[in-house]
Structures are given as structure tokens and as C-alpha cells.
Amino acid sequence: MKFSKKATLGLLFSLTLIVAGCGQKSASDANTASTGTSVPVETETAKLNVQVSFYPMYEFTKNVAGDLADVHTLVPVGMEPHDWEPTPQDIASIEKADVLVYNGAGMESWIDQVTGSLSNASLIQVEASKGINLLEGGEHEHHQEDSEATEHDHDHEHANEATTEQHDHDHDAEAEAGHDHGGLDPHVWLSPALAVKEVRNIEAGLAQAAPEHAEQFKQNADAYIAQLESLDQDFKAAVTDSKRKDFITQHAAFGYLAKEYGLQQVPIAGLSPEQEPSAAQMASVIDFAKEHQVKTIFFETLVSSKVSETIASEVGAKTAVLNPIEGLTEEEIAAGMDYISVMRQNLEALKLALNE
């Protein structure tokens, strides 16, 4: 018997009540149990408990919070986040959190169902993509002109040359749409310029949760944003005089990056890397690669590279990694990689591919 996603999450939340209720004590209860008397909790030194959905949200949040918060990522290391759903233990962790940070734009298809079931009325929810003009999924098709791209109005006025058409952001539609993100592209973090906006939203949420530390959050955010702005400038400089402006990717994750720097993304698959391209899609990409003499077909780290390798073999191209940074592998973590360093690897990979 198959259950709908709503039914599944509803069952998970029911189980969560059991998980959260068993063995959970407040700080004052714990102090009483250990000493026999109630000991006042030193709330002034307590760190914020922050739950974040997946890796980019962790990176941005940790850099803003510094040592003023314990930041925990819900999606496990090495797992592709598009199809991930929370367990009862995950929902219990969210229930006990001070702040929940998520990307939004339909990336976390479970978000409305889960947060609507929580009893934690004081939970600060931070939608990092709030205020950013979101691209429609169809804008990534390479046969469409970039200048005709439409945008979803998320209340942010971001300068670009494309003509934009504004839409209302319907979170319920996102949740119902599932892993197709409601037709919206959630990969805003892959544009350093838009990552700045996400960091500012996270800063505002943390300041709301702990206003006494607002100035420190701002200082931390300013320092991290300086790195993002430097990265942004390096991307601009790298593509200005490149021989070509198009690149083929495993899935349509780089639309915001392409738009920011005047490039053309040609995705093999759609917004989710788990989508299998049709024979017609494969043929279209192969024709494009041959016509434009593409020498590099990009793949990514958390999903199979088989499709990219097939196309590369067909057109006589090589493969290389262009990382959507939806999560880090164990190897990347061991090597001390982070968002900035992976984006710089992406920059170097693009520089090579755009000048072949």
C-alpha cells in the first residue's frame, strides 16, 4: 500500500510526539535531578539551538552565528537533499530548536507540513531565499533565449538584463508539488551575489532569536559577505573575456549563476538530479554539444555521473565536476572544504571549459 507524502509526514509527526516526550527534560528538571534542588539556569550564556535543512544553510548560518549557536544540519552528510524527508527524530529536533533555517523556493518540499504541525510557537523560521527573484524551472531550457526569461517575484529587486514577469509565491503549491519544487528553481546559493542575500536573511533571523547578540551577528555576517563579494568579483572577471558562454551541466542547478554572469546553462536533466532525461532530451543535448563543439560535460559529486559520461563519450568530450554544493562528501569534509573553496573549484572548472 502506498501512502501520500502528507500522510507519511503526518505519521512521522505522531511518532515525533512519542520521541520528544520520552526522556526529555527541561534544563531545570535536569538540574533538580542531579543536585536534589532546583538550580537557576544561566540563560545569558546559553547558545542558540539552530537546525538547518542542508549544507549551504549550515555554512551560511555557522559563519553568521559563530560560537553563539549550536548549528545542526538535518540532511546527513553525503545525502542528496532533493528527495530527503525528515525522520521522527529530525522533527523532534526541530520542535526543540530556537531557530530553523531553510532555503525555501520549494527545495524543502516537507517544510510546510512539518512546521505546520509543530507546537513550538517560539520557533524562529528563517526562509533564506526570501526577497529573491526566483527563476521558473522552464527558464533553464537551453533552447529558450535568456532575455525572455521570466521570474518569480520574491520581493527582491536584483539587477539583471532579463525581462521579468512577476508571480506570487505560493508556499502551499510548493509543498504539494514535491520534488519538482513547484516549478521554481531553488538553487539560489550558487550565485555568490544571491548568497549574500541569504546570509543577510539568516543574520536577521538570528538577531530576532537573540537580539542581545545582534551586533556580533552583523559583524560575523559582514566578514563572511566580504568573502562572498570577493568571490563574486572573481567570477565576473573570469567570464568577461571567455571564448564561450555556454556550458553543459548534469542537472539544472546553475541557472542563477549563469544569469548573474551572462552565461548559458545547458542542463541534461531538470531541477532534480534524480530526474532521468528522456531520449529526446539526451538527443537535444548531444546535438547542442556537437553544434557548439563543447569539449567538457559537467557532472556532480552526490549522484551518478553515468549520463554525463554517456554524452561525453558520444560527442568526444571529457567530463569534469561542477559542484552544486547541495552537500559535501566525506572526502571533501576531510579535506577541509567549504562553500567558498568548492565555489572556487567551480570557478576554475568553468574558466577551463569556457576557454576551450
N, C-alpha and C positions, 0 to 999 in steps of 0.2 A: 504494500500500500504506500503511495506517495503522499507526502504532506506538503502543503503550501509553505512558502517561506514565512508568512505571518504566523501560521500555526506552529511552525518549528520554533520560531523565536518566542512565541507565547509560552510554549512548553519549557523552553530554556529559562525564561524568567521565573516561572513557577518553581523550577528546580533551584534557581538562584536564591529564592527566599529561604529555602532549606539550608543551602550552603552558607548564606550570610548569617543565618540565625544560629547555626551550630558552632559553639565555641568562640563566638565573637564577644569581646568585652570592650567596654569603653576604657579610656586611659585611667579614669578614676577608679573603675572596677579593678583594673589590674593592680593599681597601687594599693588598694584596700586588701586584695588577696595576698599580696607579698608582705605587707607590714602589719596587717591587722587593723590599721587605721586608715582613714582617708587622707591622702596627701595631695595638696593642690598641684595641678598640672601647670608646668611653666609654658604657657601658650606663647609667650613672647619669643621663645627660641624654637618653637615647633616649625618644621619645614612643611611647605605645601605638599599635599599628595596630588600629583598630576598624572593622569592617564592620557596617553596619546594613541592615536589609531595605528599609525605605521611610521616607517623610518624617517622620512623628511620632516614629519611633525615632531619627532623626537629631537632631531638635530636642531631645528629652529628653536624649539621650546627650551632645550637644555642650555643653549647659548644665551637665551634671554634670562632664564631663571638662575643660572649659576649654581651656587651652593645653597640657594634659598628654597629649593624644592627637590623632592624625590620624584624623578620623571620615569615613568614605566611605559613601555611600548606593548600594545595589545597583540599585534601580529608578530608571531615568533620569527626569529632570525632565519633567513633563507626561504621564507614562505612568500609566494606571490600574493599580494594583498587584494587583488580584484575580486577573487572568489572566496575570500576568507569570511567567516562568520563567528561571532563571539560564543564562547562556551559559557555554561553557568558560572564558572569561576571568574571568567572575564567580566561578566555582568555584575557579579558581586564586587569585583574590584572597582568598577565604575561607580557602583552605588556608594562606596565608601570614600570616593575621591572628593577633593576640593575643586578640582578643575578637570574638564575633559576637553582635549584639543583634537580636532579632526579637520581634514582638508575640506570636505564638502564637495559640492558640484556633482554629487552622485557617486563619488569614489567609495564612500562607506554606505552601501545600499541598506545596511541594517540600522543606521543611526536613528531614524525617526521612531522605528518600532521599539528599540531598546530604551532610548531616553524618555519616550512617552510612557514607559512602564515603571520608571524609577520613582522611589518615594523620597529621594534626597532633594528636597526643594531648594537647598542652598548651593547645589552644584552649579558652578560657572561653566557654561558651554561656549567654547570658542570655535567658531567656524572660520578657519584660517583664510579661505578664499572669499570671504565676504567683502563686497565692494570691488571685485574684479570682474571685468567684462569677460564672460565665459564664451568660448567658441562652441558652436554646434558641431556634433560629430561629423556631419557630412562635409564640413569645410576642409577635411583632410584629404579628400579625394584629389589625386594629382591632375585629373582632367578638368578641374574647376579652376578658374582664374582667381589668384589670390586677392585681386582688387574687388572681387564680387563677394568676398566672404561676409557672412552675416555673423552677428554677435548676440550673445545672450546678455541682457542688461543686468549686471550685478552691482549697479550703482557706482562703478569706478570709472573715471574718465582717464583712460590710458591712451597716450598719443600713438596713433598709427595711421598709415596711409589708406587702409581699407575702408570701404563704405560699410557702416554698421547698421544693423536693424535690431531694435531693442525688443526684448521679450521679458515677461515677468518670470521670476524664479519660483517654481512650484516644487517645494520640497517633498510634498506627498507624491507627486508624479515621479520624482527621482526614486523614492523608496519602492514604489510599485514597479518601476522599470527594471530593477535588478541590476545585473552586471553590465547592461549596456549604458549605464549612467544616466538614463533618462534622455539620451541623445546629446548630452553635454560632454565636453572634454574636461576631465578633472585635473590634467597634468600641468597645472599652473606652476608648480615648483621648479619645473625645468627651464623656466625663464628667470635668470637671476634678478631681472628688474621686477618681476612679479613676486619672486621670493621675498623681496624687501617688503612688499605689501603684506604678505603672510606673517612675516616677523613682527611687523607693527601691530597687526591684529592680535597676535599672541601676547605681545607686550601689554596691550590694553586689557586683555583678559586676566593676566596675572596681576596687574595693578588693581583690578577690581576685586580680586580674591584677597590680596594683601596690600592694601593702599599704603601701609606704613613703609613698604619697600618699593614704592613706585619709582622713586628716583634711581635706585640701584638697577631696577629692571630697564629703565630708559638708558642708563649708561651702558649696560650689557648689550642692549639692542643696538645702540649706536655703534659700538665697537664691531659687532658682527656684521651690521649693514655696511660698514666701511669695506669689509672683505667682499661682500656681495657686489658692491658698486665697482670695486676694482675688477672683479670677475666679469661684470657686465661690460666694462670698457675694453677688456681684453678680447671678448667675443666680437665686439663691434670692430675693433682694429683688425681682427683676423679675417673677417669676411668681406671687408671693404673692397679689396682688390683680388678676391679669389677668382679663379678661372671659370668656375661654375657655381651655380646657386642651388642645385638640386641634389638631394641625397635620398637613398632608399633605406627604409627602416623596417624592422621586424613587425612592429605594430605602431599605431598612430599616436605615439606618446609625445612627439616633439613639435606639435602644432604651434604652441606658444613661443617656443624658442625660434622656430622658423619665421614666424610672423614678426617677432621682435627684431630680427636681424636681416630681414629681407630675403629669406631662403625659401625653398620649396621642398616640403617633406613629401615623399612618395611612399606611403605605407603598404606593406604586403597584406597585413591584416587590419582589423578595426581597432577600436579603442581598448579592447581587452586582448592581451597577448595570448589568451587561451582560445581565441576565435580562430577557426581553421579557414583559410582563404579558399574561395571556390576556384574551380578550374579556370573560370573566366577572369577572376582577379589575378591569378597566377600568370595567365597569358598576357594580361594587360601590363603587369609589372615587367615581365620579360621583354615585351615589345618596347616599353619605355627605356629599359636598360640598354637594349641594342641600339635603338634610335639615337639615344643621347650618349652612347659609349661610356656608360657607367662602369667604373673599374672596382668599386667597393660596394658590397652589400652588407649592411649592418645587422647584427643580431644583439641579443642581450643576455644577461647572466642568469636570471632566475627561471627561464623557460628554455625549452629545446630549441636548438639552432638549426634543426633539420630543414625547415622550409627555406631559410636564408641560404643554407648551403646548396640546396637544390637549384635555386635560382642562380646563384653564383656559378655553379657548375655549367648551367645551361648557357650562360652568356660569357663565360670565360673570365669572370671577375674573382676577386679574393673576398674573404669575409673579415670583418673586424667588429669589435664591441662598441656599441653606442649605448651607454647605460642609462635607463630611465630612472634609476635610483629609487625604485619602489621598495627596496630593501637591500641590505648588504649581505654578502655571503660570509661564511665563517672565515674564509681566506682573506677577504677584504678587511674584516674586523681585526684579524690577527696582524695584518699589515698596517694597522692604524689609519685606515682610510676613513674619510668622512665626506659630507656633501661637497665641500669646496674642492677637495683633492680629486674626487670622482668627476666633478664637472670640469676640472682642468684636464683630466684624461679625455673626456668627451671633446673638449676644445681641440686638443692635439689630434685626435682621430678625425674630426671634421676638417681641420686645416689640411691634413693629408688628402682626404677624399675630395675636397673641393678644389684641389690644385693638381689633380691627375690629368 
